[in-house]
Amino acid sequence: MTFLRGLWHGLKVLGAALYAVLTVGLIWAGLAQLGTAPHWGWACLAVVLAVFAARGLIHNRGVEKGASYVIAAGLYLAFLFVAAIVTNGL
């Protein structure tokens, strides 16, 4: 059981770090793309705002703070995966 708690703690730490890095990265990418591809720029900024709001809502409803970071990082990675498929194809 201690091993599983350690894995969960490591995932929460990784999720918090990914959330912070991807938030800054998507804001930066969104602002940079507003000049060349405004639809992707606004999409990046909208995803950041939506994930920030969703993380705040689920945290206030009893979800553990670390788990909300893991969920938010997963949502960011899902958006990046879909964006890569749409722009480059499979």
KEROMI-917634 format. One record per atom (N, C-alpha, C): residue number from 1; chain; x, y, z. Coordinates in steps of 0.1 Angstrom, whole numbers. Layout:
BEGIN
<NUM,'A',<X,Y,Z>>;
...
END
This chain:
BEGIN
<1,'A',<8,-12,0>>;
<1,'A',<0,0,0>>;
<1,'A',<9,13,0>>;
<2,'A',<20,12,7>>;
<2,'A',<29,23,7>>;
<2,'A',<34,27,-7>>;
<3,'A',<37,16,-14>>;
<3,'A',<42,18,-28>>;
<3,'A',<32,25,-36>>;
<4,'A',<19,21,-35>>;
<4,'A',<9,28,-43>>;
<4,'A',<7,43,-39>>;
<5,'A',<8,45,-26>>;
<5,'A',<7,59,-21>>;
<5,'A',<19,67,-27>>;
<6,'A',<30,61,-27>>;
<6,'A',<42,68,-33>>;
<6,'A',<40,71,-48>>;
<7,'A',<35,61,-55>>;
<7,'A',<32,64,-69>>;
<7,'A',<22,75,-71>>;
<8,'A',<11,75,-63>>;
<8,'A',<1,85,-64>>;
<8,'A',<7,99,-61>>;
<9,'A',<16,99,-51>>;
<9,'A',<22,112,-47>>;
<9,'A',<31,117,-59>>;
<10,'A',<38,108,-65>>;
<10,'A',<47,112,-76>>;
<10,'A',<39,117,-88>>;
<11,'A',<27,110,-90>>;
<11,'A',<18,115,-101>>;
<11,'A',<13,129,-98>>;
<12,'A',<9,131,-85>>;
<12,'A',<4,145,-82>>;
<12,'A',<15,155,-84>>;
<13,'A',<27,152,-80>>;
<13,'A',<38,162,-82>>;
<13,'A',<41,164,-97>>;
<14,'A',<41,154,-105>>;
<14,'A',<43,155,-119>>;
<14,'A',<31,163,-125>>;
<15,'A',<19,160,-121>>;
<15,'A',<7,167,-126>>;
<15,'A',<8,182,-123>>;
<16,'A',<12,185,-111>>;
<16,'A',<13,200,-107>>;
<16,'A',<23,207,-115>>;
<17,'A',<35,200,-118>>;
<17,'A',<45,206,-126>>;
<17,'A',<41,208,-140>>;
<18,'A',<35,197,-146>>;
<18,'A',<30,198,-159>>;
<18,'A',<19,209,-161>>;
<19,'A',<10,210,-151>>;
<19,'A',<0,220,-152>>;
<19,'A',<6,234,-152>>;
<20,'A',<16,236,-144>>;
<20,'A',<22,250,-144>>;
<20,'A',<29,253,-157>>;
<21,'A',<37,243,-162>>;
<21,'A',<44,245,-174>>;
<21,'A',<35,246,-186>>;
<22,'A',<25,238,-187>>;
<22,'A',<16,238,-199>>;
<22,'A',<7,250,-199>>;
<23,'A',<4,255,-187>>;
<23,'A',<-4,268,-186>>;
<23,'A',<4,279,-192>>;
<24,'A',<16,281,-188>>;
<24,'A',<24,291,-193>>;
<24,'A',<27,289,-208>>;
<25,'A',<30,277,-212>>;
<25,'A',<32,274,-226>>;
<25,'A',<21,276,-235>>;
<26,'A',<9,273,-231>>;
<26,'A',<-3,275,-239>>;
<26,'A',<-7,289,-240>>;
<27,'A',<-5,297,-229>>;
<27,'A',<-8,311,-230>>;
<27,'A',<2,318,-239>>;
<28,'A',<15,314,-238>>;
<28,'A',<25,319,-247>>;
<28,'A',<22,316,-262>>;
<29,'A',<19,303,-264>>;
<29,'A',<15,299,-278>>;
<29,'A',<3,305,-283>>;
<30,'A',<-7,307,-274>>;
<30,'A',<-19,314,-279>>;
<30,'A',<-17,328,-283>>;
<31,'A',<-9,335,-275>>;
<31,'A',<-6,349,-278>>;
<31,'A',<3,350,-291>>;
<32,'A',<12,341,-292>>;
<32,'A',<21,341,-304>>;
<32,'A',<13,338,-317>>;
<33,'A',<3,329,-316>>;
<33,'A',<-4,325,-328>>;
<33,'A',<-15,334,-332>>;
<34,'A',<-18,344,-324>>;
<34,'A',<-29,353,-327>>;
<34,'A',<-26,361,-340>>;
<35,'A',<-14,363,-343>>;
<35,'A',<-11,370,-356>>;
<35,'A',<-11,361,-368>>;
<36,'A',<-7,349,-367>>;
<36,'A',<-6,340,-379>>;
<36,'A',<-18,331,-380>>;
<37,'A',<-22,325,-370>>;
<37,'A',<-34,315,-370>>;
<37,'A',<-43,319,-358>>;
<38,'A',<-51,329,-360>>;
<38,'A',<-59,333,-348>>;
<38,'A',<-69,323,-343>>;
<39,'A',<-74,314,-351>>;
<39,'A',<-83,304,-345>>;
<39,'A',<-76,295,-336>>;
<40,'A',<-63,291,-338>>;
<40,'A',<-56,283,-329>>;
<40,'A',<-51,291,-317>>;
<41,'A',<-48,304,-319>>;
<41,'A',<-45,312,-307>>;
<41,'A',<-56,314,-298>>;
<42,'A',<-68,316,-303>>;
<42,'A',<-80,318,-294>>;
<42,'A',<-83,304,-288>>;
<43,'A',<-81,293,-295>>;
<43,'A',<-84,280,-290>>;
<43,'A',<-75,277,-278>>;
<44,'A',<-62,280,-279>>;
<44,'A',<-52,278,-268>>;
<44,'A',<-56,286,-256>>;
<45,'A',<-60,299,-258>>;
<45,'A',<-63,307,-247>>;
<45,'A',<-77,303,-240>>;
<46,'A',<-86,298,-249>>;
<46,'A',<-99,293,-243>>;
<46,'A',<-97,280,-235>>;
<47,'A',<-88,271,-240>>;
<47,'A',<-85,259,-233>>;
<47,'A',<-79,262,-219>>;
<48,'A',<-70,272,-219>>;
<48,'A',<-64,275,-206>>;
<48,'A',<-74,281,-196>>;
<49,'A',<-83,289,-201>>;
<49,'A',<-93,295,-193>>;
<49,'A',<-103,284,-188>>;
<50,'A',<-107,275,-197>>;
<50,'A',<-116,265,-194>>;
<50,'A',<-111,255,-183>>;
<51,'A',<-98,251,-185>>;
<51,'A',<-92,241,-176>>;
<51,'A',<-90,248,-162>>;
<52,'A',<-86,261,-162>>;
<52,'A',<-84,268,-150>>;
<52,'A',<-97,268,-142>>;
<53,'A',<-108,272,-149>>;
<53,'A',<-121,272,-143>>;
<53,'A',<-126,258,-138>>;
<54,'A',<-124,248,-146>>;
<54,'A',<-128,235,-143>>;
<54,'A',<-120,230,-131>>;
<55,'A',<-107,233,-130>>;
<55,'A',<-99,228,-119>>;
<55,'A',<-104,235,-106>>;
<56,'A',<-108,248,-107>>;
<56,'A',<-113,255,-95>>;
<56,'A',<-127,249,-91>>;
<57,'A',<-135,245,-100>>;
<57,'A',<-148,240,-97>>;
<57,'A',<-147,226,-91>>;
<58,'A',<-139,217,-96>>;
<58,'A',<-138,204,-91>>;
<58,'A',<-131,204,-77>>;
<59,'A',<-122,213,-75>>;
<59,'A',<-115,214,-62>>;
<59,'A',<-124,218,-51>>;
<60,'A',<-133,227,-55>>;
<60,'A',<-143,232,-45>>;
<60,'A',<-154,222,-42>>;
<61,'A',<-155,211,-50>>;
<61,'A',<-165,201,-48>>;
<61,'A',<-160,189,-41>>;
<62,'A',<-148,190,-35>>;
<62,'A',<-143,179,-27>>;
<62,'A',<-132,170,-33>>;
<63,'A',<-128,173,-45>>;
<63,'A',<-117,166,-51>>;
<63,'A',<-104,171,-45>>;
<64,'A',<-95,162,-43>>;
<64,'A',<-82,166,-37>>;
<64,'A',<-75,175,-46>>;
<65,'A',<-67,185,-40>>;
<65,'A',<-60,195,-48>>;
<65,'A',<-50,188,-58>>;
<66,'A',<-43,178,-53>>;
<66,'A',<-33,171,-62>>;
<66,'A',<-40,164,-74>>;
<67,'A',<-52,158,-71>>;
<67,'A',<-59,151,-81>>;
<67,'A',<-64,161,-92>>;
<68,'A',<-68,173,-88>>;
<68,'A',<-72,183,-97>>;
<68,'A',<-61,187,-107>>;
<69,'A',<-49,188,-102>>;
<69,'A',<-37,190,-110>>;
<69,'A',<-35,179,-120>>;
<70,'A',<-37,167,-116>>;
<70,'A',<-35,156,-125>>;
<70,'A',<-45,156,-136>>;
<71,'A',<-58,159,-132>>;
<71,'A',<-69,159,-142>>;
<71,'A',<-66,171,-152>>;
<72,'A',<-62,183,-147>>;
<72,'A',<-60,194,-155>>;
<72,'A',<-48,191,-165>>;
<73,'A',<-37,185,-160>>;
<73,'A',<-26,182,-169>>;
<73,'A',<-31,172,-180>>;
<74,'A',<-39,163,-176>>;
<74,'A',<-45,153,-186>>;
<74,'A',<-53,160,-197>>;
<75,'A',<-61,170,-192>>;
<75,'A',<-69,177,-202>>;
<75,'A',<-60,185,-212>>;
<76,'A',<-50,192,-206>>;
<76,'A',<-40,199,-215>>;
<76,'A',<-34,189,-225>>;
<77,'A',<-29,178,-221>>;
<77,'A',<-23,168,-230>>;
<77,'A',<-33,163,-240>>;
<78,'A',<-45,161,-236>>;
<78,'A',<-55,157,-246>>;
<78,'A',<-57,167,-257>>;
<79,'A',<-58,180,-252>>;
<79,'A',<-59,191,-262>>;
<79,'A',<-47,191,-272>>;
<80,'A',<-35,190,-266>>;
<80,'A',<-23,190,-275>>;
<80,'A',<-23,178,-284>>;
<81,'A',<-28,167,-280>>;
<81,'A',<-29,155,-289>>;
<81,'A',<-39,157,-300>>;
<82,'A',<-50,162,-297>>;
<82,'A',<-60,165,-307>>;
<82,'A',<-56,176,-317>>;
<83,'A',<-49,186,-312>>;
<83,'A',<-44,197,-320>>;
<83,'A',<-33,191,-330>>;
<84,'A',<-25,183,-325>>;
<84,'A',<-15,177,-333>>;
<84,'A',<-21,168,-344>>;
<85,'A',<-31,161,-341>>;
<85,'A',<-38,153,-351>>;
<85,'A',<-45,161,-361>>;
<86,'A',<-52,172,-357>>;
<86,'A',<-59,181,-366>>;
<86,'A',<-49,188,-376>>;
<87,'A',<-38,193,-371>>;
<87,'A',<-29,200,-379>>;
<87,'A',<-20,191,-388>>;
<88,'A',<-15,180,-383>>;
<88,'A',<-6,172,-390>>;
<88,'A',<-12,159,-396>>;
<89,'A',<-24,155,-391>>;
<89,'A',<-30,142,-395>>;
<89,'A',<-23,131,-388>>;
<90,'A',<-29,119,-390>>;
<90,'A',<-23,107,-383>>;
<90,'A',<-11,102,-390>>;
END
